[in-house]
C-alpha cells in the first residue's frame, strides 16, 4: 500500500491537505570523503554522519568529524539544524529510519537530507517515523533494494494547518519521552533480573544450599571457599565434551528430533545421535552459548556436547557451565571457536550427585519465578511499543487532534 492509499484510509480532517514531499522540502544526498586521505579526517571539526546515526531518533551526536577541506573537495554537504535525514540503505532496521537533526552536520551518500520548506520539520519527522514499514517497501515488493531521492519525493504527506502541526509535534515530543522513559525503566529491570539470575546460579553451584556448611579453601581464585565435602578437579574428570556431527543436505530428513546448532534448534531430523537430557556449548558461530535439551537430540558440528556425564547431574552441569567464561577457551582463530581441550582442564568444584540434583531443583524453582517476572515485563514493553506507534499514527492523522 502506498502512502497515498494509506492517507485515503485514514480519513483525514477536511481542513488537512495531502501534498507530496517533493513540494514540501529540498532533498539531497551526501558523500564520504576519501577515507585514505588523512587531510580529510585528521583534526576534523565538521560533524559527519553515517547511515546508522538515524537510529538516535533525535540526532545530537555526529558519527565522526571531517575537515573543511573534505567538505570543499568531496560530495559531503552541510545539512542544517531542524532538517531530517533518512537512511536510503543499511543493515537491520536502519533503511527508511528517519532522524531529526538538532545539530548542523554533513552526512554520507546513504543518507537523504530532507530540508523542510513548507511544513514543520518535527511534525514531518513524526509522520515519516509512523510510516517506517511502508517506506521500507517503496523500493521493491520485498523491501530488499535501497531507497532513492525520487522515491522519497513521491511520499504523500498529510498537511494540517501550521499551528496544528506544531501542536501535534509538541504533543508527541512530550508523550513519547514519557513512554520511552517507562520502556527504559522496564529494560533496566530486566538487566537487574539477569544479574540476579547469574548471582543465584553462581552462589548455588559454588557454595551449595547450606549456608552453615563447613568450608575449605578451593585454591582457585574464582571459586574462593567451597563446602568442605566438595571435590575440586578438572572439568574433564567429571564430564567429557565431544564435537558434534554435521548432517549433509542429502541426509537431512524431516522428523521430530531437534538438531541443536550453536544458536539453538536448527531444524528437525528423523534420527537421534544422543539420548537426552543433553548439555551443549556453541563451538563456533554463537561461540560459548549454552543449550539444555530434555529430549533425544542430534548435536550439530557447530557445538560441543556432553558425551559422558559419568553419573553427574546434567542439569547441575548446565548450571555449572554458566559460571565459566567459555569464550576464553577459543582456538585462537579469527573466527572464535571454543576448544574442548582447553575447557577440560578448567578446575571446578563438585558436590555429590544427590546434592547436585538438589541444587539444580532449587535453581529451577528460583529461576522459574524470575522467568515469569521477565515474561510479564517483556509483554508490557511490547504493549508500550505498540501503544507508542499507535499514538504517533493517530496524532499525525488527526485522530487525537483535540489533545494536541
C-alpha positions as CSV (number, residue, x, y, z in Angstrom):
1,X,0.0,0.0,0.0
2,X,1.3,3.4,-0.9
3,X,1.3,6.5,1.4
4,X,-1.5,8.0,-0.8
5,X,-3.6,4.9,-0.3
6,X,-2.9,4.9,3.4
7,X,-3.9,8.5,3.7
8,X,-7.2,7.7,2.0
9,X,-7.8,5.0,4.6
10,X,-7.0,7.4,7.4
11,X,-9.9,9.7,6.6
12,X,-8.1,12.9,7.4
13,X,-9.8,16.0,8.8
14,X,-11.3,18.1,5.9
15,X,-9.0,21.1,6.6
16,X,-5.9,19.0,6.0
17,X,-4.2,18.8,2.7
18,X,-2.3,15.9,1.0
19,X,1.0,17.0,-0.6
20,X,3.9,15.1,-2.0
21,X,7.2,15.6,-0.1
22,X,8.9,16.9,-3.2
23,X,6.8,20.1,-2.9
24,X,7.4,20.4,0.8
25,X,11.2,20.1,1.0
26,X,14.6,20.1,-0.6
27,X,16.2,16.7,-0.8
28,X,19.8,15.7,-1.5
29,X,22.3,13.0,-0.6
30,X,25.7,13.5,1.0
31,X,29.1,11.8,0.5
32,X,32.0,10.2,2.2
33,X,35.4,11.9,1.8
34,X,38.2,9.5,0.8
35,X,39.0,7.6,3.9
36,X,42.6,7.1,2.8
37,X,43.3,10.8,2.7
38,X,44.2,12.0,6.2
39,X,43.8,15.6,5.2
40,X,40.0,14.9,5.1
41,X,39.8,13.3,8.5
42,X,42.6,14.0,10.9
43,X,41.8,17.0,13.1
44,X,38.4,17.5,11.5
45,X,35.9,19.8,13.1
46,X,32.9,19.4,10.7
47,X,30.3,16.9,12.0
48,X,29.6,14.0,9.7
49,X,27.0,11.2,9.9
50,X,27.0,7.6,8.7
51,X,23.6,6.0,8.0
52,X,23.5,4.3,11.4
53,X,23.1,7.7,13.0
54,X,19.4,7.8,12.2
55,X,18.9,5.2,15.0
56,X,19.4,8.0,17.5
57,X,16.0,9.4,16.5
58,X,16.8,12.9,17.6
59,X,20.4,13.3,16.4
60,X,22.6,15.3,18.8
61,X,26.0,13.4,18.3
62,X,27.9,13.1,15.0
63,X,29.3,9.8,13.9
64,X,32.7,11.4,13.1
65,X,34.3,14.6,12.1
66,X,35.8,15.6,8.7
67,X,37.8,18.7,7.8
68,X,36.8,21.8,5.9
69,X,38.9,20.6,3.0
70,X,36.9,17.4,2.9
71,X,33.7,19.4,2.5
72,X,35.2,21.5,-0.2
73,X,36.7,18.7,-2.2
74,X,34.1,15.9,-1.7
75,X,30.4,15.4,-2.2
76,X,29.7,15.9,1.5
77,X,27.2,18.7,2.0
78,X,26.0,20.7,5.0
79,X,22.6,19.8,6.4
80,X,21.0,22.4,8.7
81,X,19.6,22.0,12.2
82,X,15.9,21.2,12.0
83,X,16.3,19.1,8.9
84,X,15.7,15.4,8.6
85,X,17.9,12.6,7.4
86,X,16.6,9.2,6.2
87,X,18.7,6.1,5.6
88,X,18.5,5.1,2.0
89,X,20.1,1.7,2.8
90,X,21.5,-0.1,5.7
91,X,21.5,-3.3,7.7
92,X,18.7,-4.4,10.0
93,X,16.1,-1.8,10.7
94,X,18.3,1.2,9.5
95,X,16.9,1.6,6.0
96,X,13.9,4.0,5.9
97,X,14.6,5.1,9.5
98,X,14.4,8.9,9.9
99,X,16.3,11.2,12.2
100,X,15.7,14.8,13.3
101,X,18.8,17.0,13.4
102,X,19.5,19.1,16.4
103,X,22.9,19.9,15.1
104,X,24.2,21.1,11.7
105,X,26.1,18.4,10.1
106,X,27.2,16.6,6.9
107,X,26.4,13.1,6.0
108,X,27.3,10.2,3.8
109,X,25.8,9.1,0.4
110,X,23.5,6.6,2.1
111,X,21.6,9.4,3.8
112,X,18.9,11.5,2.3
113,X,18.9,15.1,3.7
114,X,15.3,16.4,3.8
115,X,15.1,20.1,4.5
116,X,11.5,21.2,5.2
117,X,10.3,24.3,3.4
118,X,6.6,24.5,3.7
119,X,6.0,22.1,6.6
120,X,7.1,21.9,10.3
121,X,10.2,19.8,10.5
122,X,9.3,17.9,13.7
123,X,5.8,17.2,12.5
124,X,7.2,15.8,9.3
125,X,9.6,13.7,11.3
126,X,6.8,12.1,13.2
127,X,4.8,11.4,10.0
128,X,7.7,9.7,8.3
129,X,8.6,7.8,11.5
130,X,5.0,6.5,11.6
131,X,5.3,5.2,8.0
132,X,8.5,3.3,8.5
133,X,7.2,-0.1,7.2
134,X,5.5,1.5,4.2
135,X,8.7,3.4,3.3
136,X,10.9,0.3,3.6
137,X,8.8,-1.3,0.9
138,X,8.8,1.6,-1.5
139,X,11.9,0.3,-3.3
140,X,10.7,-3.3,-4.0
141,X,8.0,-5.8,-3.1
142,X,10.2,-7.5,-0.5
143,X,12.0,-4.3,0.6
144,X,15.5,-5.6,-0.2
145,X,16.6,-2.8,-2.5
146,X,17.6,0.7,-1.5
147,X,15.6,3.9,-1.5
148,X,16.4,6.9,-3.6
149,X,15.6,10.7,-3.6
150,X,12.9,10.3,-6.2
151,X,11.1,7.7,-4.2
152,X,11.3,9.9,-1.1
153,X,10.0,12.9,-3.1
154,X,6.9,10.8,-4.1
155,X,5.8,10.3,-0.5
156,X,2.4,11.8,0.1
157,X,2.2,13.7,3.5
158,X,-0.8,14.8,5.4
159,X,-0.5,18.6,5.9
160,X,-2.7,20.2,8.6
161,X,-2.6,24.0,9.4
162,X,0.8,25.1,10.6
163,X,-0.3,25.7,14.2
164,X,-1.8,22.2,14.3
165,X,1.5,20.7,13.0
166,X,3.3,22.4,15.9
167,X,0.8,21.3,18.4
168,X,1.0,17.7,17.2
169,X,4.8,17.8,17.2
170,X,4.9,19.1,20.8
171,X,2.3,16.6,22.0
172,X,4.3,13.7,20.5
173,X,7.6,15.0,21.8
174,X,6.2,15.0,25.3
175,X,4.2,11.8,25.2
176,X,6.9,9.7,23.6
177,X,9.5,10.9,26.1
178,X,7.2,9.6,28.9
179,X,6.7,6.3,27.1
180,X,10.3,5.9,26.3
181,X,11.2,6.6,29.9
182,X,8.9,3.8,31.0
183,X,10.3,1.4,28.5
184,X,13.9,2.2,29.6
185,X,13.0,1.6,33.3
186,X,11.5,-1.8,32.4
187,X,14.6,-2.7,30.3
188,X,16.8,-1.7,33.2
189,X,14.7,-4.0,35.5
190,X,15.3,-6.9,33.0
191,X,19.0,-6.2,33.3
192,X,18.9,-6.4,37.1
193,X,16.9,-9.6,36.9
194,X,19.6,-11.1,34.6
195,X,22.2,-10.1,37.1
196,X,20.2,-11.7,39.9
197,X,19.9,-14.9,37.9
198,X,23.6,-15.0,37.3
199,X,24.3,-14.4,41.0
200,X,21.8,-17.1,42.1
201,X,23.4,-19.6,39.8
202,X,27.0,-18.7,40.8
203,X,26.1,-18.8,44.5
204,X,24.4,-22.2,44.4
205,X,26.9,-24.1,42.2
206,X,29.9,-22.8,44.1
207,X,28.7,-22.6,47.7
208,X,25.8,-25.0,47.8
209,X,22.4,-24.5,49.6
210,X,23.5,-24.9,53.2
211,X,25.0,-21.5,54.5
212,X,26.1,-23.3,57.7
213,X,28.1,-25.9,56.0
214,X,31.8,-26.1,56.9
215,X,34.1,-24.7,54.2
216,X,37.6,-25.0,52.9
217,X,39.8,-23.0,50.5
218,X,39.3,-24.2,47.0
219,X,42.7,-22.9,45.9
220,X,41.0,-21.3,42.9
221,X,40.6,-17.6,42.8
222,X,37.2,-17.5,41.1
223,X,35.7,-20.2,43.5
224,X,37.1,-19.0,46.8
225,X,35.9,-21.1,49.7
226,X,33.7,-24.1,49.0
227,X,31.8,-26.6,51.1
228,X,34.4,-28.8,52.8
229,X,32.9,-32.1,51.4
230,X,33.1,-30.9,47.8
231,X,35.9,-32.1,45.5
232,X,38.0,-29.9,43.2
233,X,39.1,-31.3,39.9
234,X,39.4,-30.6,36.2
235,X,36.1,-30.4,34.4
236,X,37.3,-33.3,32.1
237,X,37.5,-35.6,35.1
238,X,33.7,-35.2,35.7
239,X,32.3,-34.9,32.2
240,X,33.5,-35.5,28.6
241,X,32.9,-33.0,25.9
242,X,32.7,-34.1,22.3
243,X,32.4,-32.2,19.0
244,X,29.0,-32.5,17.3
245,X,28.4,-34.1,13.9
246,X,27.3,-32.4,10.7
247,X,24.4,-33.7,8.6
248,X,24.8,-33.1,4.9
249,X,21.9,-31.7,2.9
250,X,21.4,-35.0,1.2
251,X,21.0,-36.7,4.7
252,X,18.5,-34.2,6.0
253,X,15.2,-35.9,6.5
254,X,12.3,-34.1,8.3
255,X,11.4,-35.7,11.6
256,X,10.9,-34.9,15.3
257,X,14.5,-35.0,16.6
258,X,15.9,-31.5,17.2
259,X,19.3,-30.7,15.6
260,X,21.0,-28.4,18.1
261,X,23.4,-25.9,16.5
262,X,25.4,-23.3,18.2
263,X,22.5,-20.9,18.1
264,X,19.8,-23.4,19.2
265,X,17.4,-25.7,17.3
266,X,18.5,-25.5,13.7
267,X,15.9,-28.0,12.2
268,X,14.3,-31.3,13.0
269,X,15.8,-34.7,11.8
270,X,14.4,-38.2,11.9
271,X,17.3,-39.7,13.8
272,X,18.8,-39.0,17.3
273,X,22.5,-39.3,17.9
274,X,22.2,-38.7,21.6
275,X,19.9,-39.7,24.4
276,X,18.6,-36.7,26.4
277,X,18.8,-34.8,28.5
278,X,21.7,-33.0,26.9
279,X,24.0,-30.1,27.5
280,X,25.7,-28.3,24.6
281,X,28.1,-25.5,24.1
282,X,28.2,-23.3,21.0
283,X,31.6,-24.3,19.4
284,X,31.6,-21.6,16.7
285,X,29.0,-19.2,15.4
286,X,27.4,-18.4,18.7
287,X,30.6,-19.5,20.5
288,X,30.1,-20.2,24.2
289,X,26.3,-20.2,24.1
290,X,24.8,-22.9,26.3
291,X,21.8,-25.1,25.5
292,X,19.9,-27.6,27.5
293,X,17.6,-30.2,25.8
294,X,15.3,-32.6,27.6
295,X,14.6,-34.8,24.6
296,X,16.8,-37.1,22.5
297,X,18.7,-34.9,20.0
298,X,21.4,-34.5,17.3
299,X,24.3,-32.3,18.2
300,X,25.4,-30.2,15.2
301,X,29.0,-29.8,14.2
302,X,28.9,-26.2,15.5
303,X,28.5,-27.4,19.0
304,X,30.3,-29.3,21.8
305,X,28.1,-31.7,23.6
306,X,28.5,-33.6,26.9
307,X,29.0,-37.1,25.7
308,X,29.6,-38.5,29.1
309,X,28.1,-37.2,32.4
310,X,29.7,-40.0,34.4
311,X,27.0,-40.1,37.0
312,X,26.8,-36.3,37.4
313,X,23.5,-34.4,37.1
314,X,23.0,-32.9,33.5
315,X,21.1,-30.0,34.9
316,X,23.7,-29.2,37.5
317,X,26.4,-29.5,34.8
318,X,24.5,-27.0,32.7
319,X,24.2,-24.5,35.6
320,X,27.9,-25.0,36.4
321,X,29.0,-24.2,32.9
322,X,27.2,-20.8,33.2
323,X,29.9,-19.8,35.7
324,X,32.8,-20.4,33.3
325,X,33.8,-17.9,30.6
326,X,33.6,-20.4,27.8
327,X,34.6,-17.9,25.1
328,X,38.0,-17.5,26.7
329,X,38.9,-21.1,25.6
330,X,38.8,-20.5,21.9
331,X,41.3,-21.9,19.5
332,X,42.8,-18.5,18.7
333,X,41.5,-18.3,15.1
334,X,40.0,-15.2,13.6
335,X,36.6,-16.9,13.9
336,X,36.1,-17.6,17.6
337,X,35.9,-21.4,18.1
338,X,35.6,-22.9,21.5
339,X,38.2,-25.7,22.0
340,X,37.1,-28.6,24.3
341,X,40.8,-29.5,25.0
342,X,41.1,-26.1,26.7
343,X,37.9,-26.5,28.7
344,X,38.6,-29.9,30.1
345,X,41.4,-28.8,32.4
346,X,39.4,-26.0,34.0
347,X,39.3,-26.5,37.7
348,X,35.8,-26.8,39.1
349,X,34.1,-27.8,42.4
350,X,31.6,-30.7,42.6
351,X,29.3,-31.9,45.3
352,X,27.9,-35.5,45.3
353,X,25.3,-36.3,42.7
354,X,22.4,-36.2,45.1
355,X,23.4,-32.7,46.2
356,X,23.8,-31.7,42.5
357,X,20.3,-32.7,41.9
358,X,19.0,-30.7,44.9
359,X,20.9,-27.6,43.8
360,X,19.6,-27.9,40.2
361,X,16.0,-28.4,41.5
362,X,16.4,-25.3,43.8
363,X,17.7,-23.2,40.9
364,X,14.9,-24.4,38.5
365,X,12.3,-23.2,41.1
366,X,14.0,-19.9,41.7
367,X,14.7,-19.1,38.1
368,X,11.2,-20.1,37.0
369,X,9.9,-17.3,39.2
370,X,12.4,-14.8,37.7
371,X,11.4,-16.0,34.2
372,X,7.8,-15.4,34.9
373,X,8.5,-11.8,36.0
374,X,10.6,-11.3,32.9
375,X,7.8,-12.5,30.6
376,X,5.4,-10.1,32.2
377,X,7.9,-7.2,31.8
378,X,8.7,-8.1,28.2
379,X,4.9,-8.3,27.4
380,X,4.5,-4.8,29.0
381,X,7.4,-3.5,26.9
382,X,5.7,-4.9,23.7
383,X,2.4,-3.2,24.7
384,X,4.2,0.1,25.3
385,X,6.0,0.0,22.0
386,X,2.7,-0.8,20.2
387,X,0.9,2.0,22.1
388,X,3.7,4.5,21.2
389,X,3.4,3.5,17.5
390,X,-0.4,3.8,17.5
391,X,-0.3,7.1,19.4
392,X,2.1,8.6,16.8
393,X,0.0,7.4,13.9
394,X,-3.2,8.7,15.5
395,X,-1.7,12.1,16.2
396,X,-0.2,12.7,12.7
397,X,-3.5,11.7,11.0
398,X,-5.8,13.9,13.1
399,X,-7.4,11.3,15.3
400,X,-6.5,12.9,18.6
401,X,-6.2,16.5,17.4
402,X,-8.2,17.9,20.3
403,X,-5.5,16.7,22.8
404,X,-2.6,18.1,20.8
